[in-house]
Amino acid sequence: MYYGDGSGGEHGLYPATRRCGVSIAALNEQHDFHFGIKYPLPGEVQTVPRAELSALVTLVEIVEVGSNIIYIGDNLPIIKLYNKGKDVCRRSSNADLFKLLFQHIEQRNILLTAFWIPSHLDNPQAKTSKGLPKSRPDWVQDYDIKGNNEADRMADRAAEIAQIPELVFQNFKESVDALHAVQNRLATIITHLPQRKRPKNNPVPKPPPVTKEHAISKSEHKITVVQNTVQCSSCLSQCNLNSACFWEFIKSKCSPAHKPSSFSNIAIVGPVRIGKQISHPSHSMYAYRGIKYCGGCGYMASGVMRALAKACKGVEGRTIHGQRVLDALAAGLLPPYVSEWPES
């Protein structure tokens, strides 16, 4: 049976200057102090739980292979974590030391049982962190209290040996205490200031939604709506009233087409929009009685734009169908596959 402890030393309340001590104590058969081990906690992380865990790691490292040992310590979180098993311990803040602990246990075939004992049970005035009197577990014997006290004494001595020089600590302590005093004073001033009167922020009313009818009336285009088709009589572009591109079309700039007379070929300045598509800028666009066509390749569009959305093939790439379209429109006739003029 072994007793272990960790101590933060005289300056344990200040993490930056804390230097911890570690101890392991053993009693003989007469329950008197037999031997012990004490040493400063190595590493940059100096916490009391890590110090007690270091005692556990050292214990399983130095006992004989195949030993069955009982460890009693007064750090409840470390004892609880160990008893929850390896998977829980490897997710803790001291996972590196727990890893060493379980490695030694497995490699050296150690059976380790850990119990928690409240500290300072020999002091009737001892109280818990909540201010309640400490209760003695039923299994705790008088020699267990003695073993815990021996471990506590040795851990304090190890921490004392590792402490930084008093002169260095005092300078640090004075700076920290001065900073705490400033912070407390600022907090006191802030909490006693009169409550500020905050002006009420009047919510800004949202503008009414713009209707399609209002947008049409404010547009540069000269719009007429025929069977849910929005048409501009100036630039000859059109799109569906319920199309997603309606707002883009209605806000776009209108480039009027040159219209010398009725039933004449109208030269269109700029691209032509039909529905969601826009004619490719390489086309020389004209319009005749509602039919938009290219004077170069002869492709046309009335309700749907297909070939006009692609680059123009020019006179050299004109197809037989394109030539027939241009010949028909030049004679004032309906082009192939068109049964009536779109303007009618």
C-alpha positions as CSV (number, residue, x, y, z in Angstrom):
1,M,0.0,0.0,0.0
2,Y,1.4,3.4,-1.0
3,Y,0.3,7.0,-0.4
4,G,0.9,9.8,-2.8
5,D,0.5,13.5,-2.9
6,G,1.2,16.7,-4.9
7,S,1.8,20.2,-3.5
8,G,1.7,23.6,-5.1
9,G,4.1,25.0,-2.5
10,E,4.0,28.4,-0.7
11,H,3.3,30.3,-4.0
12,G,0.6,27.9,-5.3
13,L,-1.9,30.7,-5.7
14,Y,0.1,32.3,-8.5
15,P,0.3,30.0,-11.5
16,A,3.2,31.8,-13.1
17,T,5.5,31.2,-10.1
18,R,4.0,27.9,-8.8
19,R,6.6,25.1,-8.4
20,C,5.0,21.8,-7.4
21,G,6.4,18.9,-5.4
22,V,5.6,15.2,-5.7
23,S,5.8,12.5,-3.1
24,I,5.2,8.8,-2.5
25,A,5.2,7.3,1.1
26,A,5.0,3.8,2.4
27,L,4.3,2.4,5.9
28,N,5.8,-0.7,7.5
29,E,3.8,-3.6,9.1
30,Q,3.6,-1.6,12.3
31,H,2.0,1.3,10.3
32,D,5.0,3.5,10.9
33,F,6.7,5.5,8.2
34,H,9.0,3.1,6.3
35,F,10.3,5.1,3.3
36,G,9.4,7.7,0.8
37,I,10.2,9.5,-2.4
38,K,10.0,13.2,-3.1
39,Y,11.0,15.3,-6.1
40,P,10.0,18.5,-7.9
41,L,7.5,18.1,-10.7
42,P,9.4,18.3,-14.0
43,G,8.1,20.3,-17.0
44,E,6.6,23.7,-17.7
45,V,3.1,22.7,-16.6
46,Q,3.0,23.1,-12.8
47,T,-0.4,22.0,-11.4
48,V,-1.2,20.0,-8.2
49,P,-3.3,17.4,-10.1
50,R,-0.4,16.8,-12.5
51,A,1.9,16.5,-9.5
52,E,-0.2,13.7,-8.0
53,L,-0.6,12.0,-11.3
54,S,3.2,12.1,-11.6
55,A,3.4,10.2,-8.3
56,L,1.2,7.4,-9.8
57,V,3.4,7.2,-12.9
58,T,6.6,7.0,-10.8
59,L,5.1,4.3,-8.5
60,V,4.1,1.9,-11.3
61,E,7.5,2.5,-12.9
62,I,9.6,1.5,-9.9
63,V,7.7,-1.3,-8.3
64,E,8.5,-4.9,-9.1
65,V,7.1,-6.5,-12.3
66,G,3.7,-8.2,-11.7
67,S,3.0,-6.2,-8.5
68,N,-0.5,-5.9,-7.0
69,I,-0.5,-2.4,-5.4
70,I,-3.0,-0.1,-3.7
71,Y,-2.6,3.6,-4.1
72,I,-4.3,6.1,-1.8
73,G,-4.3,9.8,-2.8
74,D,-6.2,12.9,-1.8
75,N,-6.8,14.4,-5.3
76,L,-10.3,13.3,-6.2
77,P,-10.3,14.3,-10.0
78,I,-7.2,12.2,-10.7
79,I,-8.5,9.2,-8.8
80,K,-11.9,9.5,-10.6
81,L,-10.2,9.8,-14.0
82,Y,-8.0,6.7,-13.5
83,N,-11.0,4.6,-12.4
84,K,-13.0,5.6,-15.5
85,G,-10.4,3.9,-17.7
86,K,-7.9,4.6,-20.5
87,D,-10.3,6.0,-23.1
88,V,-11.5,8.8,-20.7
89,C,-8.0,9.6,-19.5
90,R,-6.6,10.1,-22.9
91,R,-9.0,13.0,-23.5
92,S,-8.0,14.8,-20.3
93,S,-5.6,17.8,-20.0
94,N,-2.9,15.5,-18.6
95,A,-3.3,12.8,-21.3
96,D,0.5,12.5,-21.8
97,L,1.1,11.3,-18.2
98,F,-1.9,9.0,-18.3
99,K,-0.5,7.5,-21.4
100,L,2.8,6.7,-19.6
101,L,0.8,5.4,-16.6
102,F,-1.2,2.9,-18.7
103,Q,1.9,1.9,-20.7
104,H,3.8,1.0,-17.5
105,I,0.8,-0.9,-16.2
106,E,0.5,-3.0,-19.4
107,Q,4.2,-3.6,-20.0
108,R,5.1,-4.4,-16.4
109,N,1.9,-6.4,-15.7
110,I,0.9,-4.2,-12.8
111,L,-2.5,-4.4,-11.0
112,L,-3.2,-0.9,-9.6
113,T,-6.1,-0.1,-7.4
114,A,-6.6,3.6,-6.5
115,F,-8.7,5.1,-3.7
116,W,-9.4,8.6,-2.7
117,I,-9.0,9.9,0.9
118,P,-10.0,13.4,2.1
119,S,-6.9,15.3,3.2
120,H,-6.2,16.5,6.7
121,L,-8.7,14.2,8.4
122,D,-6.8,14.4,11.6
123,N,-7.8,18.1,11.9
124,P,-11.3,18.5,13.3
125,Q,-11.5,22.0,11.9
126,A,-10.8,20.9,8.3
127,K,-13.6,21.8,5.9
128,T,-14.5,21.1,2.3
129,S,-14.3,23.8,-0.4
130,K,-18.0,24.5,0.3
131,G,-17.3,25.2,3.9
132,L,-18.7,21.9,5.2
133,P,-16.9,19.7,7.8
134,K,-15.0,16.8,6.1
135,S,-16.4,13.4,6.6
136,R,-14.3,10.3,7.0
137,P,-15.1,7.4,4.7
138,D,-15.9,4.1,6.5
139,W,-12.9,2.2,5.0
140,V,-10.3,4.7,6.1
141,Q,-8.2,3.6,9.1
142,D,-6.0,5.7,11.4
143,Y,-2.9,4.5,9.6
144,D,-4.3,5.6,6.3
145,I,-4.6,9.2,7.7
146,K,-1.0,8.8,8.9
147,G,0.2,7.7,5.5
148,N,-1.6,10.5,3.8
149,N,0.0,13.1,6.2
150,E,3.5,11.7,5.6
151,A,3.0,12.0,1.8
152,D,1.6,15.5,2.3
153,R,4.6,16.5,4.4
154,M,7.1,15.2,1.8
155,A,5.3,16.9,-1.1
156,D,5.4,20.2,0.7
157,R,9.2,19.7,1.3
158,A,9.7,18.9,-2.4
159,A,7.8,22.0,-3.5
160,E,9.8,24.1,-1.0
161,I,13.1,22.9,-2.6
162,A,11.8,23.8,-6.0
163,Q,10.5,27.3,-5.2
164,I,11.8,30.3,-7.0
165,P,13.9,32.8,-4.9
166,E,11.8,34.9,-2.5
167,L,13.1,38.2,-3.9
168,V,12.0,37.3,-7.4
169,F,8.6,36.2,-6.2
170,Q,8.0,39.3,-4.1
171,N,8.6,41.6,-7.1
172,F,6.2,39.5,-9.2
173,K,3.6,39.4,-6.4
174,E,3.7,43.2,-6.0
175,S,3.0,43.7,-9.7
176,V,0.2,41.2,-9.7
177,D,-1.4,42.6,-6.6
178,A,-1.2,46.1,-8.0
179,L,-2.9,45.0,-11.2
180,H,-5.6,43.3,-9.2
181,A,-6.2,46.5,-7.2
182,V,-6.5,48.5,-10.4
183,Q,-9.0,46.0,-11.9
184,N,-11.0,45.9,-8.7
185,R,-11.2,49.6,-8.6
186,L,-12.3,49.9,-12.2
187,A,-14.9,47.2,-11.6
188,T,-16.2,49.1,-8.5
189,I,-16.4,52.4,-10.4
190,I,-18.2,50.8,-13.4
191,T,-20.8,49.1,-11.1
192,H,-21.6,52.3,-9.3
193,L,-22.0,54.6,-12.3
194,P,-25.5,55.8,-12.9
195,Q,-27.4,54.0,-15.6
196,R,-27.0,55.7,-19.0
197,K,-30.1,56.8,-20.8
198,R,-30.0,55.3,-24.2
199,P,-32.0,57.1,-27.0
200,K,-34.7,55.0,-28.5
201,N,-33.9,54.0,-32.0
202,N,-37.0,54.5,-34.1
203,P,-37.1,51.8,-36.7
204,V,-36.7,52.9,-40.3
205,P,-39.8,52.0,-42.2
206,K,-39.1,49.7,-45.1
207,P,-39.9,51.1,-48.5
208,P,-42.9,49.6,-50.2
209,P,-42.2,46.8,-52.7
210,V,-41.9,48.0,-56.3
211,T,-44.6,46.5,-58.4
212,K,-44.1,45.4,-62.0
213,E,-46.5,48.0,-63.2
214,H,-44.6,50.8,-61.5
215,A,-41.3,49.4,-62.8
216,I,-42.7,49.4,-66.4
217,S,-43.9,53.0,-66.0
218,K,-40.4,54.1,-64.9
219,S,-38.4,52.1,-67.5
220,E,-36.6,53.7,-70.5
221,H,-38.3,51.1,-72.7
222,K,-41.6,51.8,-74.4
223,I,-43.4,48.8,-73.1
224,T,-46.5,47.0,-74.3
225,V,-47.7,43.7,-72.6
226,V,-49.2,41.1,-74.9
227,Q,-50.2,37.7,-73.4
228,N,-47.6,38.0,-70.6
229,T,-44.9,39.0,-73.1
230,V,-43.2,42.4,-72.4
231,Q,-42.2,44.1,-75.7
232,C,-40.3,47.3,-76.3
233,S,-41.5,49.1,-79.4
234,S,-38.3,51.2,-79.5
235,C,-35.5,48.6,-79.3
236,L,-37.7,45.7,-80.2
237,S,-36.5,43.5,-77.3
238,Q,-38.9,41.3,-75.4
239,C,-39.2,38.9,-72.5
240,N,-41.8,37.0,-70.5
241,L,-43.6,39.0,-67.8
242,N,-43.0,36.2,-65.2
243,S,-39.4,35.4,-66.3
244,A,-36.5,35.8,-63.8
245,C,-34.9,38.2,-66.3
246,F,-37.8,40.6,-66.3
247,W,-36.2,43.0,-63.7
248,E,-32.9,42.9,-65.6
249,F,-34.6,43.8,-68.8
250,I,-36.8,46.5,-67.4
251,K,-33.8,48.3,-65.8
252,S,-31.6,47.9,-68.9
253,K,-30.8,50.8,-71.3
254,C,-33.0,51.1,-74.3
255,S,-31.2,51.5,-77.7
256,P,-33.9,52.6,-80.2
257,A,-33.9,50.9,-83.6
258,H,-33.9,53.1,-86.7
259,K,-37.4,52.9,-88.1
260,P,-37.8,54.9,-91.3
261,S,-41.4,53.7,-92.2
262,S,-43.9,50.9,-91.7
263,F,-43.2,47.5,-93.2
264,S,-39.5,48.5,-93.7
265,N,-36.4,46.7,-92.5
266,I,-35.4,48.3,-89.3
267,A,-31.7,48.4,-88.3
268,I,-31.3,47.5,-84.6
269,V,-28.6,49.2,-82.7
270,G,-27.1,46.9,-80.0
271,P,-28.1,43.4,-79.1
272,V,-31.7,42.1,-79.1
273,R,-33.2,40.4,-76.0
274,I,-35.8,37.6,-76.4
275,G,-36.7,35.9,-73.2
276,K,-33.6,35.0,-71.2
277,Q,-31.3,35.2,-74.3
278,I,-29.4,38.1,-76.0
279,S,-28.2,38.1,-79.6
280,H,-24.5,37.8,-80.1
281,P,-22.9,41.2,-80.9
282,S,-21.3,39.9,-84.1
283,H,-24.7,39.8,-85.8
284,S,-26.0,42.7,-88.0
285,M,-29.5,42.8,-86.5
286,Y,-32.6,44.0,-88.4
287,A,-36.3,43.7,-87.8
288,Y,-39.2,43.4,-90.2
289,R,-42.8,43.2,-89.0
290,G,-41.8,41.6,-85.6
291,I,-39.2,39.2,-87.0
292,K,-35.6,39.8,-85.9
293,Y,-32.9,38.6,-88.2
294,C,-29.3,38.9,-89.1
295,G,-28.5,40.5,-92.5
296,G,-25.3,38.5,-92.7
297,C,-26.0,34.8,-91.9
298,G,-29.8,35.1,-92.4
299,Y,-30.7,33.5,-89.1
300,M,-34.0,34.8,-87.6
301,A,-36.0,34.7,-84.4
302,S,-39.5,35.7,-83.4
303,G,-40.4,34.0,-80.1
304,V,-37.3,32.0,-79.4
305,M,-33.7,32.8,-80.0
306,R,-31.3,29.9,-80.9
307,A,-28.7,30.5,-83.6
308,L,-28.7,34.3,-83.0
309,A,-27.3,33.8,-79.5
310,K,-24.2,32.3,-81.1
311,A,-21.5,34.0,-83.1
312,C,-22.4,35.1,-86.7
313,K,-21.1,32.9,-89.5
314,G,-21.2,35.8,-92.0
315,V,-22.1,35.8,-95.6
316,E,-19.6,33.0,-96.3
317,G,-21.3,30.7,-93.8
318,R,-24.8,31.5,-94.9
319,T,-27.0,28.4,-95.3
320,I,-29.7,27.7,-97.9
321,H,-32.3,28.3,-95.2
322,G,-30.7,31.7,-94.3
323,Q,-30.7,32.8,-97.9
324,R,-34.4,31.8,-98.2
325,V,-35.2,33.9,-95.1
326,L,-33.4,37.0,-96.6
327,D,-35.1,36.5,-100.0
328,A,-38.5,36.2,-98.5
329,L,-38.2,39.3,-96.2
330,A,-36.7,41.3,-99.1
331,A,-39.9,40.5,-101.1
332,G,-42.1,41.3,-98.1
333,L,-43.2,37.7,-97.8
334,L,-43.3,35.4,-94.8
335,P,-40.1,33.5,-94.3
336,P,-40.1,29.7,-94.3
337,Y,-41.9,28.0,-91.5
338,V,-43.6,31.2,-90.3
339,S,-47.4,31.2,-90.7
340,E,-48.1,34.8,-89.7
341,W,-46.3,38.0,-88.8
342,P,-45.6,38.3,-85.1
343,E,-46.7,42.0,-85.0
344,S,-50.3,40.9,-85.9
